[in-house]
Structure formats: C-alpha cells, structure tokens
Amino acid sequence: MARSHDSVTDGTVRTTAGNRAQEAKSQVMAAIGGLVDEGKAEWNHTATGDIELRLLSGEVFVLGEVSVTRVE
C-alpha cells in the first residue's frame, strides 16, 4: 500500500520551510551587516533585545525575531 504524500512529507516540509526561513534571515542579516560595515547604517540592541537599524538616509527599523518594522 502506498503512503499518502502528505503523511510522508509533512515533517520534511516543515523542516525544509524552517531551513529556508533561517537561510533567508541569515542572508538578510548579512546584507544589513554589509551596510553597517560600509558606513551606510548603524545598528544597536534595544532594551527588548531587538536590533534597531538606522540608515544614513534617516529611516529607522526595528529588526525583531521574525519581523522588520519601520519606525521612522
């Protein structure tokens, strides 16, 4: 008897999606780190543990665990 596609891949799909999300987050953080290294932005930790990113153009963002919020 063949297994259901969903039952076989359910755990694999979640793991793969989680891996992709972590890889995407890593790439975004590396790109932001590049802006900081190039002097185009500054970042600091907030009291809540998030990261505040200030671009030289004036925009300010809070980088949360799973979100980015523009605050200015």
All heavy atoms as TSV, in Angstrom:
chain	resi	resn	atom	element	x	y	z
A	1	MET	N	N	0.845	-1.180	0.000
A	1	MET	CA	C	0.000	0.000	0.000
A	1	MET	C	C	0.891	1.244	0.000
A	1	MET	O	O	1.814	1.369	0.794
A	1	MET	CB	C	-0.892	-0.023	1.232
A	1	MET	CG	C	-1.787	1.159	1.346
A	1	MET	SD	S	-2.890	0.898	2.751
A	1	MET	CE	C	-3.687	2.418	2.757
A	2	ALA	N	N	0.640	2.166	-0.879
A	2	ALA	CA	C	1.436	3.392	-0.978
A	2	ALA	C	C	1.069	4.346	0.150
A	2	ALA	O	O	-0.074	4.417	0.567
A	2	ALA	CB	C	1.181	4.058	-2.326
A	3	ARG	N	N	2.060	5.063	0.615
A	3	ARG	CA	C	1.817	6.048	1.672
A	3	ARG	C	C	1.252	7.324	1.073
A	3	ARG	O	O	1.546	7.679	-0.059
A	3	ARG	CB	C	3.126	6.397	2.380
A	3	ARG	CG	C	3.664	5.273	3.183
A	3	ARG	CD	C	4.878	5.773	3.911
A	3	ARG	NE	N	5.479	4.698	4.665
A	3	ARG	CZ	C	6.416	4.863	5.560
A	3	ARG	NH1	N	6.868	6.063	5.808
A	3	ARG	NH2	N	6.902	3.847	6.216
A	4	SER	N	N	0.509	8.021	1.878
A	4	SER	CA	C	-0.010	9.315	1.471
A	4	SER	C	C	1.155	10.298	1.362
A	4	SER	O	O	2.020	10.343	2.225
A	4	SER	CB	C	-1.020	9.811	2.509
A	4	SER	OG	O	-1.239	11.193	2.350
A	5	HIS	N	N	1.166	11.081	0.332
A	5	HIS	CA	C	2.214	12.072	0.114
A	5	HIS	C	C	2.298	13.021	1.310
A	5	HIS	O	O	3.373	13.339	1.789
A	5	HIS	CB	C	1.944	12.846	-1.185
A	5	HIS	CG	C	2.948	13.908	-1.463
A	5	HIS	ND1	N	4.246	13.628	-1.825
A	5	HIS	CD2	C	2.865	15.253	-1.406
A	5	HIS	CE1	C	4.908	14.752	-2.003
A	5	HIS	NE2	N	4.091	15.754	-1.744
A	6	ASP	N	N	1.160	13.475	1.817
A	6	ASP	CA	C	1.143	14.419	2.927
A	6	ASP	C	C	1.731	13.816	4.200
A	6	ASP	O	O	2.466	14.468	4.918
A	6	ASP	CB	C	-0.270	14.916	3.207
A	6	ASP	CG	C	-0.790	15.823	2.105
A	6	ASP	OD1	O	0.038	16.394	1.373
A	6	ASP	OD2	O	-2.010	15.953	1.990
A	7	SER	N	N	1.408	12.559	4.493
A	7	SER	CA	C	1.879	11.973	5.740
A	7	SER	C	C	3.384	11.710	5.694
A	7	SER	O	O	4.062	11.798	6.693
A	7	SER	CB	C	1.131	10.676	6.059
A	7	SER	OG	O	1.422	9.697	5.091
A	8	VAL	N	N	3.907	11.431	4.526
A	8	VAL	CA	C	5.334	11.149	4.402
A	8	VAL	C	C	6.139	12.439	4.478
A	8	VAL	O	O	7.191	12.491	5.098
A	8	VAL	CB	C	5.633	10.432	3.063
A	8	VAL	CG1	C	7.133	10.323	2.831
A	8	VAL	CG2	C	4.988	9.065	3.054
A	9	THR	N	N	5.662	13.497	3.876
A	9	THR	CA	C	6.461	14.709	3.751
A	9	THR	C	C	6.096	15.787	4.759
A	9	THR	O	O	6.763	16.804	4.812
A	9	THR	CB	C	6.323	15.300	2.341
A	9	THR	OG1	O	4.951	15.644	2.118
A	9	THR	CG2	C	6.834	14.340	1.298
A	10	ASP	N	N	5.082	15.590	5.570
A	10	ASP	CA	C	4.633	16.648	6.466
A	10	ASP	C	C	5.776	17.184	7.324
A	10	ASP	O	O	6.043	18.370	7.363
A	10	ASP	CB	C	3.481	16.154	7.339
A	10	ASP	CG	C	2.870	17.273	8.156
A	10	ASP	OD1	O	2.688	18.368	7.596
A	10	ASP	OD2	O	2.604	17.054	9.349
A	11	GLY	N	N	6.503	16.316	8.004
A	11	GLY	CA	C	7.633	16.749	8.821
A	11	GLY	C	C	8.758	17.313	7.985
A	11	GLY	O	O	9.399	18.295	8.351
A	12	THR	N	N	9.004	16.720	6.836
A	12	THR	CA	C	10.062	17.187	5.942
A	12	THR	C	C	9.733	18.566	5.400
A	12	THR	O	O	10.602	19.429	5.326
A	12	THR	CB	C	10.256	16.202	4.777
A	12	THR	OG1	O	10.542	14.922	5.326
A	12	THR	CG2	C	11.384	16.639	3.870
A	13	VAL	N	N	8.476	18.791	5.047
A	13	VAL	CA	C	8.071	20.090	4.514
A	13	VAL	C	C	8.272	21.162	5.568
A	13	VAL	O	O	8.806	22.228	5.287
A	13	VAL	CB	C	6.609	20.052	4.023
A	13	VAL	CG1	C	6.104	21.445	3.724
A	13	VAL	CG2	C	6.490	19.173	2.798
A	14	ARG	N	N	7.873	20.899	6.804
A	14	ARG	CA	C	8.066	21.889	7.865
A	14	ARG	C	C	9.545	22.166	8.094
A	14	ARG	O	O	9.941	23.303	8.252
A	14	ARG	CB	C	7.418	21.388	9.164
A	14	ARG	CG	C	5.941	21.504	9.156
A	14	ARG	CD	C	5.374	21.215	10.530
A	14	ARG	NE	N	4.044	20.701	10.353
A	14	ARG	CZ	C	3.538	19.659	10.969
A	14	ARG	NH1	N	4.254	18.993	11.847
A	14	ARG	NH2	N	2.308	19.268	10.742
A	15	THR	N	N	10.349	21.131	8.126
A	15	THR	CA	C	11.784	21.303	8.332
A	15	THR	C	C	12.401	22.088	7.189
A	15	THR	O	O	13.179	23.006	7.398
A	15	THR	CB	C	12.479	19.933	8.470
A	15	THR	OG1	O	11.892	19.254	9.576
A	15	THR	CG2	C	13.958	20.092	8.697
A	16	THR	N	N	12.052	21.751	5.961
A	16	THR	CA	C	12.589	22.450	4.792
A	16	THR	C	C	12.173	23.915	4.811
A	16	THR	O	O	12.999	24.789	4.562
A	16	THR	CB	C	12.122	21.767	3.498
A	16	THR	OG1	O	12.558	20.411	3.524
A	16	THR	CG2	C	12.688	22.447	2.276
A	17	ALA	N	N	10.914	24.191	5.129
A	17	ALA	CA	C	10.450	25.579	5.191
A	17	ALA	C	C	11.179	26.331	6.294
A	17	ALA	O	O	11.586	27.483	6.111
A	17	ALA	CB	C	8.942	25.615	5.417
A	18	GLY	N	N	11.388	25.681	7.419
A	18	GLY	CA	C	12.123	26.310	8.515
A	18	GLY	C	C	13.565	26.581	8.139
A	18	GLY	O	O	14.120	27.624	8.475
A	19	ASN	N	N	14.174	25.645	7.427
A	19	ASN	CA	C	15.553	25.838	6.970
A	19	ASN	C	C	15.644	26.996	5.984
A	19	ASN	O	O	16.580	27.787	6.034
A	19	ASN	CB	C	16.095	24.568	6.321
A	19	ASN	CG	C	16.332	23.463	7.325
A	19	ASN	OD1	O	16.385	23.691	8.531
A	19	ASN	ND2	N	16.455	22.245	6.822
A	20	ARG	N	N	14.664	27.075	5.086
A	20	ARG	CA	C	14.660	28.173	4.111
A	20	ARG	C	C	14.472	29.511	4.803
A	20	ARG	O	O	15.112	30.500	4.445
A	20	ARG	CB	C	13.583	27.954	3.062
A	20	ARG	CG	C	14.038	27.007	1.968
A	20	ARG	CD	C	13.044	26.949	0.865
A	20	ARG	NE	N	12.217	25.779	1.177
A	20	ARG	CZ	C	11.093	25.456	0.605
A	20	ARG	NH1	N	10.587	26.203	-0.329
A	20	ARG	NH2	N	10.443	24.386	0.939
A	21	ALA	N	N	13.596	29.547	5.797
A	21	ALA	CA	C	13.366	30.793	6.534
A	21	ALA	C	C	14.644	31.217	7.257
A	21	ALA	O	O	15.001	32.396	7.251
A	21	ALA	CB	C	12.214	30.620	7.516
A	22	GLN	N	N	15.325	30.281	7.884
A	22	GLN	CA	C	16.564	30.601	8.587
A	22	GLN	C	C	17.639	31.058	7.606
A	22	GLN	O	O	18.380	32.006	7.888
A	22	GLN	CB	C	17.058	29.399	9.394
A	22	GLN	CG	C	18.257	29.710	10.256
A	22	GLN	CD	C	17.998	30.823	11.254
A	22	GLN	OE1	O	16.961	30.859	11.911
A	22	GLN	NE2	N	18.920	31.754	11.361
A	23	GLU	N	N	17.715	30.424	6.453
A	23	GLU	CA	C	18.694	30.825	5.432
A	23	GLU	C	C	18.381	32.230	4.923
A	23	GLU	O	O	19.286	33.056	4.756
A	23	GLU	CB	C	18.701	29.832	4.272
A	23	GLU	CG	C	19.640	30.195	3.140
A	23	GLU	CD	C	21.107	30.241	3.531
A	23	GLU	OE1	O	21.504	29.598	4.517
A	23	GLU	OE2	O	21.866	30.951	2.844
A	24	ALA	N	N	17.109	32.522	4.699
A	24	ALA	CA	C	16.714	33.858	4.245
A	24	ALA	C	C	17.067	34.901	5.300
A	24	ALA	O	O	17.595	35.973	4.980
A	24	ALA	CB	C	15.220	33.891	3.937
A	25	LYS	N	N	16.787	34.589	6.572
A	25	LYS	CA	C	17.116	35.513	7.653
A	25	LYS	C	C	18.624	35.755	7.708
A	25	LYS	O	O	19.074	36.885	7.870
A	25	LYS	CB	C	16.614	34.957	8.982
A	25	LYS	CG	C	16.875	35.880	10.144
A	25	LYS	CD	C	16.290	35.316	11.429
A	25	LYS	CE	C	16.584	36.213	12.613
A	25	LYS	NZ	N	16.004	35.692	13.848
A	26	SER	N	N	19.401	34.703	7.544
A	26	SER	CA	C	20.859	34.831	7.552
A	26	SER	C	C	21.342	35.732	6.421
A	26	SER	O	O	22.241	36.561	6.613
A	26	SER	CB	C	21.522	33.456	7.438
A	26	SER	OG	O	21.249	32.684	8.571
A	27	GLN	N	N	20.741	35.587	5.254
A	27	GLN	CA	C	21.131	36.410	4.105
A	27	GLN	C	C	20.761	37.871	4.328
A	27	GLN	O	O	21.539	38.772	3.996
A	27	GLN	CB	C	20.491	35.877	2.823
A	27	GLN	CG	C	21.079	34.555	2.379
A	27	GLN	CD	C	20.395	34.010	1.140
A	27	GLN	OE1	O	19.465	34.589	0.596
A	27	GLN	NE2	N	20.863	32.857	0.693
A	28	VAL	N	N	19.594	38.122	4.896
A	28	VAL	CA	C	19.173	39.496	5.178
A	28	VAL	C	C	20.104	40.130	6.203
A	28	VAL	O	O	20.562	41.267	6.034
A	28	VAL	CB	C	17.706	39.536	5.662
A	28	VAL	CG1	C	17.345	40.902	6.235
A	28	VAL	CG2	C	16.758	39.172	4.523
A	29	MET	N	N	20.419	39.391	7.266
A	29	MET	CA	C	21.305	39.929	8.298
A	29	MET	C	C	22.710	40.186	7.738
A	29	MET	O	O	23.349	41.176	8.106
A	29	MET	CB	C	21.352	38.997	9.506
A	29	MET	CG	C	20.029	38.907	10.247
A	29	MET	SD	S	19.401	40.514	10.796
A	29	MET	CE	C	20.536	40.860	12.133
A	30	ALA	N	N	23.174	39.336	6.850
A	30	ALA	CA	C	24.478	39.550	6.222
A	30	ALA	C	C	24.458	40.816	5.362
A	30	ALA	O	O	25.411	41.603	5.378
A	30	ALA	CB	C	24.877	38.341	5.381
A	31	ALA	N	N	23.378	41.026	4.628
A	31	ALA	CA	C	23.260	42.222	3.792
A	31	ALA	C	C	23.206	43.479	4.662
A	31	ALA	O	O	23.851	44.488	4.354
A	31	ALA	CB	C	22.017	42.129	2.906
A	32	ILE	N	N	22.470	43.421	5.763
A	32	ILE	CA	C	22.398	44.562	6.675
A	32	ILE	C	C	23.769	44.802	7.307
A	32	ILE	O	O	24.216	45.941	7.432
A	32	ILE	CB	C	21.312	44.339	7.742
A	32	ILE	CG1	C	19.927	44.400	7.083
A	32	ILE	CG2	C	21.418	45.372	8.859
A	32	ILE	CD1	C	18.785	43.969	7.978
A	33	GLY	N	N	24.444	43.726	7.682
A	33	GLY	CA	C	25.794	43.854	8.230
A	33	GLY	C	C	26.731	44.518	7.238
A	33	GLY	O	O	27.605	45.303	7.619
A	34	GLY	N	N	26.542	44.239	5.954
A	34	GLY	CA	C	27.334	44.880	4.911
A	34	GLY	C	C	27.097	46.379	4.862
A	34	GLY	O	O	28.045	47.158	4.692
A	35	LEU	N	N	25.837	46.795	5.031
A	35	LEU	CA	C	25.535	48.232	5.069
A	35	LEU	C	C	26.237	48.903	6.245
A	35	LEU	O	O	26.774	50.003	6.120
A	35	LEU	CB	C	24.019	48.461	5.181
A	35	LEU	CG	C	23.178	48.095	3.972
A	35	LEU	CD1	C	21.688	48.211	4.307
A	35	LEU	CD2	C	23.529	48.988	2.789
A	36	VAL	N	N	26.224	48.212	7.386
A	36	VAL	CA	C	26.893	48.746	8.576
A	36	VAL	C	C	28.402	48.820	8.337
A	36	VAL	O	O	29.035	49.844	8.620
A	36	VAL	CB	C	26.556	47.885	9.821
A	36	VAL	CG1	C	27.386	48.312	11.021
A	36	VAL	CG2	C	25.060	47.965	10.139
A	37	ASP	N	N	28.974	47.758	7.798
A	37	ASP	CA	C	30.420	47.726	7.525
A	37	ASP	C	C	30.836	48.824	6.561
A	37	ASP	O	O	31.940	49.375	6.672
A	37	ASP	CB	C	30.834	46.366	6.958
A	37	ASP	CG	C	30.750	45.250	7.981
A	37	ASP	OD1	O	30.670	45.536	9.196
A	37	ASP	OD2	O	30.749	44.079	7.549
A	38	GLU	N	N	29.965	49.154	5.607
A	38	GLU	CA	C	30.265	50.185	4.609
A	38	GLU	C	C	29.984	51.595	5.126
A	38	GLU	O	O	30.187	52.571	4.410
A	38	GLU	CB	C	29.440	49.934	3.343
A	38	GLU	CG	C	29.823	48.653	2.627
A	38	GLU	CD	C	28.844	48.277	1.515
A	38	GLU	OE1	O	27.964	49.104	1.178
A	38	GLU	OE2	O	28.963	47.164	0.995
A	39	GLY	N	N	29.500	51.703	6.367
A	39	GLY	CA	C	29.218	53.014	6.942
A	39	GLY	C	C	27.907	53.622	6.485
A	39	GLY	O	O	27.667	54.810	6.680
A	40	LYS	N	N	27.033	52.828	5.892
A	40	LYS	CA	C	25.753	53.326	5.390
A	40	LYS	C	C	24.625	53.182	6.399
A	40	LYS	O	O	23.523	53.658	6.177
A	40	LYS	CB	C	25.377	52.591	4.101
A	40	LYS	CG	C	26.363	52.839	2.983
A	40	LYS	CD	C	26.012	52.064	1.744
A	40	LYS	CE	C	27.037	52.305	0.655
A	40	LYS	NZ	N	26.766	51.510	-0.543
A	41	ALA	N	N	24.907	52.517	7.525
A	41	ALA	CA	C	23.896	52.299	8.556
A	41	ALA	C	C	24.588	52.022	9.879
A	41	ALA	O	O	25.774	51.700	9.920
A	41	ALA	CB	C	22.996	51.128	8.179
A	42	GLU	N	N	23.820	52.158	10.951
A	42	GLU	CA	C	24.284	51.807	12.288
A	42	GLU	C	C	23.228	50.920	12.921
A	42	GLU	O	O	22.037	51.077	12.657
A	42	GLU	CB	C	24.446	53.062	13.158
A	42	GLU	CG	C	25.481	54.022	12.663
A	42	GLU	CD	C	25.563	55.273	13.525
A	42	GLU	OE1	O	24.647	55.517	14.337
A	42	GLU	OE2	O	26.540	56.019	13.361
A	43	TRP	N	N	23.666	49.984	13.772
A	43	TRP	CA	C	22.681	49.186	14.487
A	43	TRP	C	C	23.070	49.036	15.941
A	43	TRP	O	O	24.240	49.081	16.294
A	43	TRP	CB	C	22.398	47.855	13.828
A	43	TRP	CG	C	23.563	46.927	13.555
A	43	TRP	CD1	C	24.866	47.061	13.918
A	43	TRP	CD2	C	23.493	45.712	12.828
A	43	TRP	NE1	N	25.609	46.008	13.466
A	43	TRP	CE2	C	24.792	45.159	12.793
A	43	TRP	CE3	C	22.479	45.015	12.211
A	43	TRP	CZ2	C	25.075	43.956	12.169
A	43	TRP	CZ3	C	22.772	43.825	11.589
A	43	TRP	CH2	C	24.044	43.308	11.567
A	44	ASN	N	N	22.045	48.927	16.773
A	44	ASN	CA	C	22.229	48.797	18.212
A	44	ASN	C	C	21.149	47.870	18.753
A	44	ASN	O	O	20.063	47.752	18.166
A	44	ASN	CB	C	22.089	50.154	18.912
A	44	ASN	CG	C	23.148	51.132	18.474
A	44	ASN	OD1	O	24.313	50.917	18.713
A	44	ASN	ND2	N	22.724	52.203	17.809
A	45	HIS	N	N	21.421	47.248	19.891
A	45	HIS	CA	C	20.409	46.433	20.554
A	45	HIS	C	C	19.494	47.344	21.367
A	45	HIS	O	O	19.966	48.273	22.016
A	45	HIS	CB	C	21.049	45.400	21.483
A	45	HIS	CG	C	21.603	44.223	20.748
A	45	HIS	ND1	N	20.826	43.171	20.348
A	45	HIS	CD2	C	22.852	43.951	20.330
A	45	HIS	CE1	C	21.579	42.297	19.708
A	45	HIS	NE2	N	22.817	42.746	19.675
A	46	THR	N	N	18.199	47.062	21.324
A	46	THR	CA	C	17.240	47.799	22.142
A	46	THR	C	C	17.122	47.126	23.505
A	46	THR	O	O	17.639	46.028	23.717
A	46	THR	CB	C	15.847	47.822	21.480
A	46	THR	OG1	O	15.322	46.489	21.468
A	46	THR	CG2	C	15.908	48.368	20.057
A	47	ALA	N	N	16.411	47.770	24.413
A	47	ALA	CA	C	16.201	47.209	25.753
A	47	ALA	C	C	15.410	45.903	25.692
A	47	ALA	O	O	15.525	45.063	26.575
A	47	ALA	CB	C	15.469	48.223	26.626
A	48	THR	N	N	14.638	45.712	24.624
A	48	THR	CA	C	13.828	44.490	24.487
A	48	THR	C	C	14.584	43.359	23.808
A	48	THR	O	O	14.051	42.280	23.632
A	48	THR	CB	C	12.547	44.775	23.683
A	48	THR	OG1	O	12.911	45.228	22.378
A	48	THR	CG2	C	11.674	45.818	24.371
A	49	GLY	N	N	15.832	43.634	23.402
A	49	GLY	CA	C	16.631	42.594	22.754
A	49	GLY	C	C	16.539	42.598	21.245
A	49	GLY	O	O	17.204	41.816	20.569
A	50	ASP	N	N	15.712	43.470	20.692
A	50	ASP	CA	C	15.635	43.598	19.243
A	50	ASP	C	C	16.833	44.419	18.760
A	50	ASP	O	O	17.599	44.951	19.552
A	50	ASP	CB	C	14.331	44.290	18.827
A	50	ASP	CG	C	13.098	43.456	19.120
A	50	ASP	OD1	O	13.190	42.216	19.042
A	50	ASP	OD2	O	12.049	44.043	19.423
A	51	ILE	N	N	16.960	44.532	17.466
A	51	ILE	CA	C	18.028	45.340	16.880
A	51	ILE	C	C	17.395	46.546	16.203
A	51	ILE	O	O	16.460	46.412	15.417
A	51	ILE	CB	C	18.839	44.524	15.849
A	51	ILE	CG1	C	19.519	43.347	16.537
A	51	ILE	CG2	C	19.861	45.413	15.148
A	51	ILE	CD1	C	20.165	42.371	15.573
A	52	GLU	N	N	17.906	47.735	16.531
A	52	GLU	CA	C	17.453	48.950	15.873
A	52	GLU	C	C	18.462	49.279	14.781
A	52	GLU	O	O	19.668	49.358	15.044
A	52	GLU	CB	C	17.371	50.098	16.865
A	52	GLU	CG	C	16.909	51.401	16.216
A	52	GLU	CD	C	16.885	52.533	17.204
A	52	GLU	OE1	O	17.963	53.133	17.421
A	52	GLU	OE2	O	15.811	52.804	17.757
A	53	LEU	N	N	17.979	49.448	13.568
A	53	LEU	CA	C	18.819	49.767	12.417
A	53	LEU	C	C	18.507	51.186	11.968
A	53	LEU	O	O	17.360	51.523	11.699
A	53	LEU	CB	C	18.535	48.790	11.273
A	53	LEU	CG	C	19.239	49.060	9.956
A	53	LEU	CD1	C	20.738	48.776	10.091
A	53	LEU	CD2	C	18.634	48.230	8.839
A	54	ARG	N	N	19.543	52.028	11.895
A	54	ARG	CA	C	19.393	53.407	11.425
A	54	ARG	C	C	20.202	53.568	10.143
A	54	ARG	O	O	21.416	53.425	10.150
A	54	ARG	CB	C	19.908	54.404	12.459
A	54	ARG	CG	C	19.081	54.468	13.698
A	54	ARG	CD	C	19.620	55.534	14.674
A	54	ARG	NE	N	18.668	55.717	15.739
A	54	ARG	CZ	C	17.661	56.576	15.712
A	54	ARG	NH1	N	17.497	57.367	14.667
A	54	ARG	NH2	N	16.824	56.664	16.718
A	55	LEU	N	N	19.502	53.858	9.065
A	55	LEU	CA	C	20.174	54.118	7.794
A	55	LEU	C	C	20.614	55.579	7.752
A	55	LEU	O	O	19.970	56.445	8.355
A	55	LEU	CB	C	19.234	53.824	6.628
A	55	LEU	CG	C	18.679	52.396	6.536
A	55	LEU	CD1	C	17.764	52.260	5.328
A	55	LEU	CD2	C	19.797	51.377	6.473
A	56	LEU	N	N	21.690	55.875	7.050
A	56	LEU	CA	C	22.166	57.253	6.941
A	56	LEU	C	C	21.137	58.158	6.276
A	56	LEU	O	O	21.130	59.359	6.509
A	56	LEU	CB	C	23.480	57.313	6.167
A	56	LEU	CG	C	24.698	56.773	6.914
A	56	LEU	CD1	C	25.951	56.954	6.070
A	56	LEU	CD2	C	24.860	57.430	8.260
A	57	SER	N	N	20.246	57.586	5.491
A	57	SER	CA	C	19.202	58.368	4.827
A	57	SER	C	C	18.086	58.765	5.788
A	57	SER	O	O	17.180	59.499	5.411
A	57	SER	CB	C	18.629	57.577	3.647
A	57	SER	OG	O	18.160	56.314	4.088
A	58	GLY	N	N	18.145	58.273	7.038
A	58	GLY	CA	C	17.183	58.701	8.049
A	58	GLY	C	C	16.171	57.665	8.494
A	58	GLY	O	O	15.559	57.815	9.542
A	59	GLU	N	N	15.966	56.623	7.712
A	59	GLU	CA	C	14.993	55.616	8.102
A	59	GLU	C	C	15.495	54.817	9.301
A	59	GLU	O	O	16.684	54.557	9.431
A	59	GLU	CB	C	14.695	54.623	6.955
A	59	GLU	CG	C	14.006	55.233	5.763
A	59	GLU	CD	C	14.994	55.680	4.698
A	59	GLU	OE1	O	16.195	55.840	4.998
A	59	GLU	OE2	O	14.561	55.877	3.559
A	60	VAL	N	N	14.553	54.437	10.168
A	60	VAL	CA	C	14.878	53.624	11.340
A	60	VAL	C	C	13.972	52.402	11.322
A	60	VAL	O	O	12.766	52.511	11.103
A	60	VAL	CB	C	14.680	54.419	12.656
A	60	VAL	CG1	C	14.988	53.544	13.862
A	60	VAL	CG2	C	15.539	55.670	12.662
A	61	PHE	N	N	14.559	51.242	11.549
A	61	PHE	CA	C	13.829	49.980	11.559
A	61	PHE	C	C	14.148	49.216	12.839
A	61	PHE	O	O	15.254	49.325	13.368
A	61	PHE	CB	C	14.240	49.100	10.366
A	61	PHE	CG	C	13.968	49.724	9.038
A	61	PHE	CD1	C	14.914	50.553	8.445
A	61	PHE	CD2	C	12.779	49.483	8.368
A	61	PHE	CE1	C	14.671	51.118	7.200
A	61	PHE	CE2	C	12.536	50.051	7.123
A	61	PHE	CZ	C	13.486	50.879	6.544
A	62	VAL	N	N	13.178	48.446	13.317
A	62	VAL	CA	C	13.415	47.517	14.412
A	62	VAL	C	C	13.386	46.125	13.807
A	62	VAL	O	O	12.405	45.729	13.158
A	62	VAL	CB	C	12.360	47.651	15.525
A	62	VAL	CG1	C	12.550	46.564	16.571
A	62	VAL	CG2	C	12.454	49.025	16.175
A	63	LEU	N	N	14.484	45.388	13.996
A	63	LEU	CA	C	14.593	44.033	13.476
A	63	LEU	C	C	14.226	43.078	14.596
A	63	LEU	O	O	15.015	42.852	15.510
A	63	LEU	CB	C	16.013	43.760	12.980
A	63	LEU	CG	C	16.631	44.814	12.054
A	63	LEU	CD1	C	18.047	44.417	11.692
A	63	LEU	CD2	C	15.783	45.026	10.826
A	64	GLY	N	N	13.009	42.563	14.549
A	64	GLY	CA	C	12.563	41.609	15.548
A	64	GLY	C	C	12.989	40.202	15.185
A	64	GLY	O	O	13.670	39.979	14.183
A	65	GLU	N	N	12.586	39.256	15.980
A	65	GLU	CA	C	12.945	37.861	15.740
A	65	GLU	C	C	12.420	37.371	14.392
A	65	GLU	O	O	13.109	36.655	13.680
A	65	GLU	CB	C	12.410	36.980	16.873
A	65	GLU	CG	C	12.780	35.518	16.752
A	65	GLU	CD	C	14.281	35.259	16.811
A	65	GLU	OE1	O	14.997	36.008	17.499
A	65	GLU	OE2	O	14.741	34.310	16.160
A	66	VAL	N	N	11.199	37.771	14.042
A	66	VAL	CA	C	10.600	37.301	12.788
A	66	VAL	C	C	9.992	38.429	11.959
A	66	VAL	O	O	9.206	38.182	11.050
A	66	VAL	CB	C	9.521	36.223	13.058
A	66	VAL	CG1	C	10.134	34.976	13.643
A	66	VAL	CG2	C	8.425	36.762	13.955
A	67	SER	N	N	10.346	39.694	12.277
A	67	SER	CA	C	9.754	40.798	11.542
A	67	SER	C	C	10.697	41.986	11.490
A	67	SER	O	O	11.633	42.087	12.268
A	67	SER	CB	C	8.435	41.235	12.206
A	67	SER	OG	O	8.704	41.749	13.506
A	68	VAL	N	N	10.412	42.870	10.538
A	68	VAL	CA	C	11.118	44.145	10.425
A	68	VAL	C	C	10.052	45.221	10.413
A	68	VAL	O	O	9.109	45.180	9.623
A	68	VAL	CB	C	11.947	44.221	9.122
A	68	VAL	CG1	C	12.583	45.589	8.979
A	68	VAL	CG2	C	12.995	43.116	9.089
A	69	THR	N	N	10.197	46.212	11.320
A	69	THR	CA	C	9.203	47.269	11.429
A	69	THR	C	C	9.884	48.609	11.232
A	69	THR	O	O	10.886	48.908	11.886
A	69	THR	CB	C	8.554	47.261	12.829
A	69	THR	OG1	O	7.994	45.974	13.065
A	69	THR	CG2	C	7.461	48.305	12.933
A	70	ARG	N	N	9.342	49.401	10.320
A	70	ARG	CA	C	9.873	50.757	10.133
A	70	ARG	C	C	9.253	51.652	11.198
A	70	ARG	O	O	8.035	51.702	11.347
A	70	ARG	CB	C	9.552	51.273	8.741
A	70	ARG	CG	C	10.138	52.643	8.496
A	70	ARG	CD	C	9.945	53.113	7.093
A	70	ARG	NE	N	10.476	54.468	6.977
A	70	ARG	CZ	C	10.482	55.148	5.860
A	70	ARG	NH1	N	10.009	54.614	4.752
A	70	ARG	NH2	N	10.966	56.359	5.823
A	71	VAL	N	N	10.095	52.382	11.921
A	71	VAL	CA	C	9.579	53.247	12.977
A	71	VAL	C	C	9.755	54.734	12.654
A	71	VAL	O	O	9.124	55.574	13.278
A	71	VAL	CB	C	10.207	52.916	14.360
A	71	VAL	CG1	C	9.759	51.556	14.808
A	71	VAL	CG2	C	11.716	53.003	14.329
A	72	GLU	N	N	10.618	55.073	11.725
A	72	GLU	CA	C	10.782	56.476	11.283
A	72	GLU	C	C	11.060	56.504	9.822
A	72	GLU	O	O	11.656	55.674	9.247
A	72	GLU	CB	C	11.936	57.153	12.028
A	72	GLU	CG	C	11.608	57.468	13.460
A	72	GLU	CD	C	12.745	58.225	14.137
A	72	GLU	OE1	O	13.505	58.943	13.463
A	72	GLU	OE2	O	12.853	58.101	15.346
